[in-house]
Amino acid sequence: MSSAIASKATWHLPPVAVYPQRPETDENWLTRVENVVAGLPVLMLPRLRRLRLSRIVRSVNELTAVFARLDDQELRAEAEGLRQRLMQNGLRDDVVARSFALTREVAARTIGERHFDVQLLGGYALLKGMIVEMETGEGKTLTATLAAGTAALAGIPVHVELPSSLTGVEAKVVVALAALFPMIQSHKVLAAYFI
C-alpha cells in the first residue's frame, strides 16, 4: 500500500502549453458576411416583439373608447359574444385586445381604476405564460385581472393568489374583483385566496 502512494507522488502532469490550440485565422469578407447574416435574427426578434406588443396596446386603446359608450347590459352582451369567440378562436391577439379593453372598462366602472399601458403589457405577458416583475405600487393585482379575466372567458379555470399582507389600495382591488368578474361573466375564476 505504501508503495502505491509513493508511486503516485512521482507522477508529473504535462505543462498547460503542451495542449494543442487552433491557430487564429484572419477573417475574410465571407466570414464577416456570415456573422452579420447569422446575427440578424438576434437583432430583429426584440424589434418584432416590440412591434407586436405596441399593436396590442394600440388596439386596446382604440377599443376602450368603443366600450366606454356601452351601458352595463351591452357590456354583458359583449362579454358573452367575446366568450364564444375566445372558445372558438383561442387566444388570438385581436380577441385578446378586445377582452383587455372590456376588462379595462369594467375595472374603470366597478373600482374606478383604469389599466395603464404598461399594465396591459404585463397582462399580455401573464396570459402568454411569462413571468412579470413589477415594483411595489405598479398595480400587480390590477394587471392580473387582465389575464385572469381573459383566460376565464376562454374557458380556462383560473386561480388568483394574493399575499396576505395587503395594503388598503390592494384590498380595495381585491374586494372589487368580486364585482369585476361577475360583470364580465367569468365564472371560471375558481378562487381568489390569500397565501
N, C-alpha and C positions, 0 to 999 in steps of 0.2 A: 504494500500500500504506500509506504513512504517513497519507494522508487517511482511510482506513478505521479506523485505530487512533485517530486524533484524534476521529472521529465517535462511536466507542464510549465515549470518555471523557466525552462530554457527555450521555450517557443518564442519566436520573434515574428511580429506581423510586418508585412512589407510596408514601406512608406506610402503615403497617400498619393504622391506624384506618379507612382507606377501605374495607376488605373488609367485606362485609355479615355480620351475625350474626343468628341467630334470636333474637327477643326472648324473655326469660324470662316464663313464664306461671305463675300460681299454680296449685297442684294442687287440683283439686276432689275430691269424695268418690269419684267414679267412677275417677279416675286412681289414687287410693290403693288402692281395692279391686283394681284391675287389677294393681298392683305386688305386692300380697300374694298373689293367686292365681298370678301368674307365678313367684313365689319359692317356692311350696310344694314343687315337685319338688326344688329345691336343698336345702331343709330336710329333706325326707323321705328322700332317697336314702341319706345316711350312716346314718340310723337303721335303714332296711330292711336295709342291708348288715350292720350290727352284729347285727341280729336273726338273719339267715341264718347268719352265722359262729358265733353263740352256739349255734344249733341243731346245727351240725356238731360242735362241741366237746362239747356235752351228749350227742349220740348216740354219739360215740366213747367217752366216759367210761362210758356205760351198757354198751356192747358189750365194753369191756375186761374188765369183771367176768365176763361170759359166757365170753370166750376164756381167761381165767385158769384156768378149771376144766377145760379140754380138755387132753388129752395131745398129744404131738407128732404122732402118727398122725392124730388127729382134726383137728389144725390143718392138716395137709397136705390132708386131705379137704375141709376148709372152704375152703382156698385154691383147690382145683380147682373147687368149686362157685362160688366168687367169680369165678374166671376166666371161667366160662361167662356169669354174669350181667353182668360188665363188657363182654364181647364182644357180648352181645345188646342190652343196655340202654344202653350208653355210660357216661359219667362222671356219672351221676345222683348227687345228694347222699347218698341213703340207701346206695347201693352204695359210694360213696367213703368214707363214715363207717365202713362195715364193713371195707373194705380198710385204712384207717388204724388201726383197732382191732387188726386182725390183725398189721399191721406193728409196732405198738407192743408187742404181746405177744411177737412173735418177737424183737424187739430186746431186750426185758427178759430173755428166756431165753438168748439167744446171747451178748450182750455185757454184760448186767447193767445196762443204761441204759434208762430209760423216757422217752418223749417227754413234755415238758411241754405244757400247753395252748397256750402261745404258739408252740411248735414245730408243733403241729397246724395253727394258723392260717397259719404260714409255708409248710408243706407244701401246704395247700389253695391258697394264692396261687400257688405254683410250678406246681401242677397246672393251674391256670386260665391259665397263661401270663404271669403277672405277675412283676415283679422284686421280690425280697425283700432288704431291707437289714438285716443283723444285726450286732451288735457282736461283738468277739472274746470267745469263751467262751460264747456263747449257743447253741451247738450247730448250726451251719450244716450240718455233714456229716450229723448225725443227722436234721435236718429234711429234707434232700434224700432220705433213704431213703423217706420217706412218698410223695412224688411219684413217685420213680423206681420204687418197688415197685408202686404203683397203676397207673401207665402201662404197666409191663411186663406186669402181669396182664391189662390190657386189650388186649394185643397190639401196643402201640406200641413200636417199638425205642427203647432208651434208652442214652445215653452219659452216664457220670458223670465229670466232670472235677474234679480236685482240685489244689490248689497243691503244688509240690514241697517246700516248706518246712513240713512238718507237725510239730506238737508231739507229745509222747508220747501224749496223750489222743486226738488226731485220728488218729494212726497206729493206735491200738487200734481205733478205729471203722472205719477203712479195712480192717484185717485182718478185722474181724468182718463186713464186707459180703460177704466170700466165703462166710461161713456163713449170713448173713441171706437173701440172695436165693435160694439153692437150697432153703432150708427153705420159702419161700412159692412155690417152683417158678416163679420169674420167669426164664425162660430168655432173655427178650428184653433183659435187661440185657447189652448187647453188650460194653461196655468200661468199666472203671474205670481211668483212666490219669492220670498226673501231668503237669501243664504247667509 
